[in-house]
Amino acid sequence: MISAITGRHVQLDPLSELTERVVEHLERIYPDENTHALAKRFISAMDYGGKIHSAPTHTNLWTERDAVVICYGNSCTAPNEAPLATLARVLHGRTEGLFSMVHLLPFFPYSSDDGFSVINYRQVNESLGGWEDITRFSKQYRLMGDLVMNHCSARSQWFLQYADNQPPGAGYFIEMDDIMDVSQVVRPRSSPLAKPVRTLAGEKFVWCTFSHDQVDLNYANPETLLEMVGIIAFYLDQGISIFRLDAVAYIWKVIGTSCVNLPETHEIIRLLRTLVERRAPEAILITETNLPNRENLSYFGNANEAHWIYNFTLPPLVLHALTFGRATYLNQWMMSMPPAQDGTAYLNFVTSHDGIGLRPAEGILPEAELEALVTTMKTRGGLISSRELDGRLVPYELNISLYSACADESGCRSLQRKKFLLAHAIMFGLEGVPAVYFPSLFSTENATHRVEATAHNRAINRPAWTEEEANAHLEAESEAAQFLDDFKSLMAIRRRQPAFHPNATQFTLHLGDPVFAFWRQSRNREQSIFCLHNLSGSPIDVPQNSLNLIDGERWIDLLSDEPIDAYSKSLLLAPYQSCWITNWNHCAEQT
């Protein structure tokens, strides 16, 4: 730091340096508090155990060999066994060596929303297993856990304390009254914002951004944030090293504003990064901000906020491109996307436990294109979740299995599988770390029975398998087994290519509307990969001179293992075919 007296740089000891940084954050978040005293409490809550690390600067904690699998704790079950133990065994048996990271969706006691209405942040749901199962996962994989920051369950101890006017919960929630101007508040739901609650002090109204079972936490009270910092420290002790900050964009409220993406929200994330990386330099923070693209990008900060951000615009644009056979909007979006700085990365996905959000496509897909996509997905069994905007309901997300969404108009199952694989091939090639949703490994169709049982649209893409059902579904020579084999081959090839490093160079190629194409180059510039994807159900001839393959070098399609003649005039892409054309068959060298 620079001395205010001498103007010279002064080397502080690690604790003093950390304290100064924390004070700076707190002065922006809580300017009316004694920030020096508060900083000591935050540092104590993170529990450094006498060892404060240096902060890694622009350091990539990931490589091309990294990929995430997204799972519920009960994604796969077996009789007389904790579901977390079954899931670990199935993952190891079906995908050994392909995934380095596992995202276990909320595994805590909960009251609704399949885990995102947390009753107790420090317990494992007994129906799934115990902390020993979580720790066992962390020894096999880098483990991602959810920090459900914005809200907790209305059945939590904290909220019961609030109703009884008992600490600490009495100060953890936001009370509302009639004079609050909430007309500008942005929300992803259409339910009333205010929830009436009976308390010892009479009827009160509390703030609920998402549902009345998910009551928003009050971060204007520093005690609430201190509680969350202590929970992060506890999770680090259990082996969790990647923290998904759920719904973090909504955590700070200022009456008369949108109450989303406020400056204090960004400062809280910067504070968490400062605290976490000095205890666990290998830890990663990822912000879950299902918002329009520009707002989502803001959570990188200047490489001082999230290490990763979800690439929320990718799923709706890929689905639109595959549905209508046009790369127009994918190309426009790709051209506008900044490369992630070292120390940050995109987390790419094409489907997840939530629906396919439509807000991230706002300003990119014209309204008529969004309407056409919604209409088509309805014909494929999809459901629509809406939010309120200016007094009307508008589509917020598509609820549909990606496999069902890839249904071919002809009804051909073979083409459906090719489209489904193509969606993942696009994701695997792009700049960023890929994340795969566990049900996708089984080519899972719409789980309409789950919607009927739960009355929740999102349940359509939240299936649960028994191990016996999964084995039967993947029996030899079944369609699902063939897809899984192709999928695993695709992943195995990808993870051996330096040009697919999450921070390697990427350029968009314009090869005609039905072809989505881009070029990747390894960080040492030795390997190039041209990624070509035919989005249509018809063969496409790609002029090879548009790729500028260098004469004299050996070129090969990694996916077909076929040599590519640099002197050929064109390259024929079959319907829904992907090609990864490289000048360096690194895959063959390492097999």
Secondary structure, 3 states (H helix, E strand, C coil): CECCCCCCECCCCHHHHHHHHHHHHHHHHCCCCCHHHHHHHHHHHHCCCCCCCCCCCCCCCCCCCCCEEEECCCCEECCCCCHHHHHHHHHHHHHCCCCCEEEECCCCCECCHHHCCECCCCCCCCCCCCHHHHHHHHHHCEEEEEEECCEEECCCHHHHHHHCCCCCHHHCECEECCCCCCCCCCCCCCCCCEEEEEECCEEEEEECCCECCEEEECCCCHHHHHHHHHHHHHHHHCCEEEEEEECHHHCCCCCCCCCCCCHHHHHHHHHHHHHHHHHCCCCEEEECCCCCHHHHHHHHCCCCCCCEEECCCHHHHHHHHHHHCCCHHHHHHHHHCCCCCCCCEEEECCCCCCCEECHHHCCCCCHHHHHHHHHHHHHCCCEEEEEEECCEEEEEEEECCHHHHCCCCCCCHHHHHHHHHHHHHHHHHCCCEEEEEHHHHHCCCCCHHHHHHHCCHHHHHCCCEEHHHHHHHCCCCCHHHHHHHHHHHHHHHHCCCHHHCCCCEEEEEECCCCEEEEEEECCCCCCEEEEEEECCCCCEEEEHHHCCCCCCCCEEECCCCEEECCCCCEEEECCCCEEEEECCCHHHHHC
